[in-house]
Amino acid sequence: MGAWGVSPWDTDGAADWFAAVFAGLDMDAHIADAFQYDDDYDRVRAACYLLAVLGRSTVWPGDLERLDAHLERGIELLTSMIEPDSEFLELWEDDPEVVVAVRAEIAQLEARLDGEDEGDEDADEL
């Protein structure tokens, strides 16, 4: 077994298992579909969650060459959602808790984009 870290996804066996579990799933199409409409907030946030949790090179069930673009788009969409006077904030009646939550989601995507895959504690907080 090849291991390069202590996290559950840091072994050859785990990478092979993830590939088998997600075989046949077109994750890239699902993410692109969720990101199709800027105001489909629930789907955008759900897709971003999957990107944060699964967006590691040994786990991602899609095209690794598209992963960074998905992460960047997710960051862009989430950031626009918490801008002052956004429709999303209006729907949430400017609830400060949702702003904190979305900022945490953005930080997770930025960490994935920067290749900060070490440690599992950040994925658990989403």
C-alpha positions in Angstrom: 0.0 0.0 0.0 1.3 3.4 -0.9 0.6 6.0 1.7 1.5 9.7 1.6 -0.4 11.0 4.7 -2.6 9.9 7.6 -5.9 11.2 6.2 -8.4 8.6 5.0 -7.8 9.6 1.4 -4.0 9.6 1.5 -3.4 6.0 0.3 -3.4 4.2 -3.0 -6.1 1.8 -1.6 -8.4 4.7 -0.7 -7.9 6.5 -4.0 -8.8 3.2 -5.8 -11.9 2.8 -3.6 -13.1 6.3 -4.2 -12.6 5.8 -8.0 -14.7 2.6 -7.8 -17.5 4.2 -5.7 -17.8 7.1 -8.1 -17.4 5.1 -11.3 -20.0 6.2 -13.9 -20.9 9.4 -12.1 -20.5 12.6 -14.2 -19.7 14.9 -11.3 -18.5 17.6 -13.7 -21.9 17.7 -15.4 -23.7 17.9 -12.0 -21.5 20.8 -10.8 -21.8 22.7 -14.1 -25.6 22.2 -13.9 -25.7 23.5 -10.4 -23.6 26.6 -11.4 -25.7 27.3 -14.5 -27.9 29.9 -12.7 -26.3 32.4 -10.4 -29.5 32.7 -8.3 -30.0 28.9 -7.7 -28.6 29.4 -4.2 -29.4 26.1 -2.7 -27.9 24.1 -5.5 -24.8 26.4 -5.7 -24.1 25.9 -2.0 -24.7 22.2 -2.2 -22.4 21.9 -5.1 -19.8 23.9 -3.3 -20.0 21.6 -0.3 -19.2 18.7 -2.6 -16.3 20.6 -4.1 -15.0 21.3 -0.6 -15.3 17.7 0.7 -14.4 15.8 -2.5 -12.2 18.3 -4.2 -8.9 16.5 -3.6 -6.9 14.9 -6.4 -7.2 11.4 -5.0 -11.0 11.7 -4.3 -12.5 14.0 -7.0 -14.9 11.9 -9.1 -14.6 14.2 -12.1 -12.0 15.5 -14.5 -9.1 16.8 -12.4 -8.3 19.4 -15.2 -11.7 20.9 -14.5 -11.6 20.9 -10.8 -9.8 24.3 -10.4 -12.3 25.9 -12.7 -15.2 24.5 -10.6 -13.5 25.8 -7.4 -13.0 29.2 -8.9 -16.6 29.4 -10.1 -17.9 28.3 -6.7 -15.8 31.0 -5.0 -17.2 33.6 -7.4 -20.8 32.5 -6.9 -20.6 32.3 -3.1 -18.8 35.7 -2.9 -21.5 37.4 -5.0 -24.2 35.9 -2.7 -22.9 37.7 0.4 -22.2 41.1 -1.3 -24.3 43.9 0.3 -27.8 44.2 -1.2 -27.6 40.8 -2.8 -30.9 38.9 -3.4 -29.5 36.0 -1.4 -29.0 38.2 1.7 -32.4 39.7 1.2 -33.9 36.2 1.2 -32.0 35.5 4.4 -33.0 38.9 5.8 -29.4 39.8 6.2 -28.9 37.1 8.8 -25.3 37.4 10.0 -25.1 33.6 10.6 -25.6 32.8 7.0 -22.9 35.3 6.0 -20.5 33.6 8.4 -21.4 30.2 7.0 -20.9 31.3 3.4 -17.6 32.9 4.2 -16.5 29.6 5.8 -17.6 27.8 2.6 -15.6 30.2 0.5 -12.5 29.6 2.7 -12.9 25.9 2.2 -13.0 26.3 -1.6 -10.0 28.6 -1.5 -8.1 26.1 0.6 -8.8 23.4 -2.0 -7.8 25.7 -4.8 -4.5 26.4 -3.0 -3.9 22.7 -2.6 -4.3 22.7 1.2 -5.5 19.1 1.5 -3.7 18.4 4.7 -5.9 17.7 7.7 -9.5 16.7 7.9 -10.8 19.2 10.4 -11.7 21.8 7.9 -14.0 19.5 5.9 -15.8 18.6 9.1 -16.8 22.2 9.8 -18.8 22.6 6.6 
